[in-house]
Amino acid sequence: MARGGHSDAWYGKLFLKIGPQMGSEFTAIGINLDFKDSDLKNIRDSHREAKLWGNQLLTEWKEKQPIGANLIAILTKALSDSGRNDLAGQVENEHAKSAGEVQVQQVTPAPQVAQVDNPVYNNPQQPMEEDDDTDYSLR
């Protein structure tokens, strides 16, 4: 489990989903995530395609966060502060969806086997008694 309660793979998928959608707010989001202008320029210079900038920004941001940081809260605030409430909502929805899946897995009990207090049932070595009065025919 990585920082923030989710796996690195979960964050990777999230960043691939929202990173390309940053568009013209890339710089504002970066500043709200405490990046310097020079850091943002390096990201822009390292990729020719603008849609890759967001993923790189988010990946670098996550790597700089201390263990125990509430990554979801920090990220959603930065996105909202940058005017991207739609992306903040996507982050919250993905987080809630994964939290719901975890809760379902945690509360789903294993099937229980009924215990029968029956000496014949509990002792398979003992033959079952036959009842001669019972009619088992199919009519």
Secondary structure as UniProt FT lines:
FT   HELIX           3..5
FT   HELIX           8..18
FT   HELIX           19..21
FT   HELIX           23..25
FT   HELIX           26..32
FT   TURN            33..34
FT   HELIX           37..46
FT   HELIX           50..52
FT   HELIX           53..64
FT   TURN            67..68
FT   HELIX           71..81
FT   TURN            82..83
FT   HELIX           85..107
FT   HELIX           119..122
FT   TURN            124..125
FT   TURN            132..133
//
